[in-house]
Amino acid sequence: MDDLKAVIQAGGQGTRLAPYSTVLPKALMPVGEDTVIDNLLRQFSDVGVKRVMITVSKFGPLIRSYCADGRRWGLDIEYVEESEPLGTIGPLSRMRDRLDGPFFVSNSDVFIDLSLQHVVDSHGEHPAPMTVVVTRQRVSIAYGVLEHAGGRVSTFREKPTQEYSVSTGIYLMEPEVLDHVPDSGPFGFDQLMFAMLGTGTPVNVYEHEGTWIDIGRIEDLRRAQEQAASALPGPQ
């Protein structure tokens, strides 16, 4: 894809990662010898992205100081101020004039060994306004689960486990996605999904089978650091 761009959403407050996030944004949390955002920027550079827009808020000065103009990753980085919380997708409304071709959108707290080239290839082979990178996650219930009707138990399962496809927080979008995004105000990924599916707009998925850690909690950060210490596996 020519002129492929990327947006990294780094304007969140990171409250789940407190107290660490009171002094550092999640994007700059140390993982291995680098930070979370180092990993993302390298991946974008490797797939041919030249221009990255990073949304920032209270930690803007720190992120600007660290990432600077992006030249050490071979990128041109622009910063977009988020003066009020706009959700995952809301900030895109401020970049409409610059998002004139395919573009990645990524949360800034994603630690993943994803091959973005595979996502680009899949997006090209199965055209749609948006491809969502998903991964499988298991949810375990720590209790015996009963189903009942009319006061009688019909089935019983002891500590069942359910598997779901969940969003990794990385998306490849076409400009027409912005038709579903309001011109101002907060707008989340959930609202975008409801809007697109409600109008019959196709949304594709790319299933990632490798490492994915959403660094939203202290235990997740520690797990990412342990993973990095043992060397992050190659792209899957």
N, C-alpha and C positions, 0 to 999 in steps of 0.2 A: 504494500500500500504506500502510495506517495503521500508525503506531508502528514504522516501519522503524528498525532499529538497525544498528550496525556495530562490529566488533572489529578492531583493528589489532595485529598481533603484533610487538612491539618488544622482546621479551625475549631475542633471540639475542645471541651473542657477536661476530658480525661478523668472524671471524678471517681470512676471505679478503680483507678490505679493509684489513688491516694494512699500514703502521703507522698510517694515518689513524684506524682504528677503535679505537686504543688511547686516544684522547682524546675521540672523538665517536662516538655510535651512528650507524648507517647512516641512521636516520630523520631525523637532524639534519644530514646532509651537505648543503652548499650546492649548489643547482642554480638557476642564474639569480639572481634577486633574492631567492629564498626558499630553503626546504629541501624535501627529499623529502616530509616529512610534511605540509607546507603544501599541496602539490598534492593529496594524498589527502583531507585534511580539507575542502578547498574542494569537491572532487567529491562527497563525502558530503553536505555541506550543500546543494549544488545539487540533489541528488536527493530531498531532504526528510528525510534522517536528522536526528534531534534528539539522540540519545544515542549516544556513542561510548565504548567500553571499550578502553583501551590496556594491553596486558600489558607489564610492565617488569621489568628485573632490575638489573644493576650500574649501568646508566646511568639508572635511574629518576629520581634527583634532577634530572639535566639535562633529561630529557624533561618532567618535571612543571613545572620552572621555565619552559621554553619554551612549552609548550602551555597551562599553567595550567588554568582551568576550562572553556576552549573558547569563551568568549563572543565572542571576536573573529571566530570563524567561524559564530556563531549556533548553537553546539553546547553540549551538556552532557557534559563529559568525566569519566570515572571511570577510576581506575588500579587494575590488578590485579597484585599482586606475584607474580613467578615466582621462588620461592626456589631452585628446581632446574630444569634444562632439561626442558621438557615437550614439545618438538617443536612442529610447526605447529598441530596440532589439540588436543593434550592440555590446554592452558589452558582450553578451552571447558568442561571438566567443572566448573570453579570458578564458572561463570556460568549454570548450568542454570536457576536460578530467575528470572534476568533475561532470558533468551533465550526469551521466550514467544511470539514471532511471527517473521516473516521477518527475517533479518539477514545483512549482508555480513560476510565475513572477508577481511582483506587482509594480506599481508606488508607490512612497513614500508619495504622497500627497492625498491618498485615505482615506476617513472617511466613514466606512460602517459597518452595523450590519449583515454581511454575515455569514452564516454557511458554513465554508470551507468543513466540512464533507459531506454536501449535494452536493457540487461541485465534491468531490472525488467519491461519489456514482454514480452521473450522468455520470462522465467520464468513470467509470468502466462498467456501463450498456450500454453505447453507445460509443464503442471504436473509437478513432480518434487521430491523432497526436496532436491535440490541442482543448481544450475547452475554449471558451471565455465567461467570465461572463458579461452579458449584463443587462441593465435596461431600462425601458421606460422613454423617455423624450419628453415633449411637446414643440414645437417651435411655438410661436405666431408672426404673422405679424401685425404690428400696423397700417396698411393702408388698404384701399380698394384695392383688387386685380382684375385686368381685364385680361381676355384672349381675344385675337383678331386675326383676319386673314383678309387679303385683305383690311385693313383700317376700318373694322367694329368690334365692340365688340360682342363676342359670349357668354361669361359668365362673371358674376361679383360675387365676394365674399367679404363681409365686414369683415375685420380683421380675416382672417381664422387661424385656429390652426391645425398643423400637428403633429402626434406622430411618433417617431422613436425609434428603438432599438439601444442603443449606448453602446460602450464598457466602462466598469467601470475601466479599467486599471488593471484588475486582470485576469490571465490566468493560466491554468494548461496544461503543455506541456509534450510531450514525446521527448526523445533524437533525433528522426528523424526530428523534426522541424529544428534542427541545420543544416540539409542538405541544407536548403534554405537560410541560413545566410552566407554572405561572410566572409572570414577569417580576413578582416580588413576594417576599414573605417566606416562611419556613416551608420546606417540602422534602419529605423523606422518600427513601427507596420504596417503602411499602406503599406510599401514595402513588408513586410512579407505576408500580406493578399493577395496582388496582385500575389506574387510569388506562394503561395500555391494554390489559386483558379485557376491561370493560368495553373497549371500542374494537375488540377483535384484532388488535395489532399483534403480530407474531413476535414472540420472545424466544430466542434459542438459548440452549445451555451448552457449556463445555465442562465435562466432568474431569476434575483434577484428582488423581489417585495418590499423589505424593504427600509431602509434609505441608501442613497448614496450621498456623497458630494465630488466633486472634488475640493480640496482646491487650486485653481489656481489663485483666485482673492481675494482681501480684503473682498468683500461682502460674498464670499463663506466661508472664514475663520470665519467671524462673525456668519454666519448661523450655522456652525459646532459647534462653541462655545455655541451658544444658545441651540442647540440640546443637547449637552453634559450636559449643566446645568439642563436640564429637564430630564436627564437620557436617555442614548441611549437605544432604544428598544432592546428586545432580538432578537436573530438570526431568520431570516425569511427563 
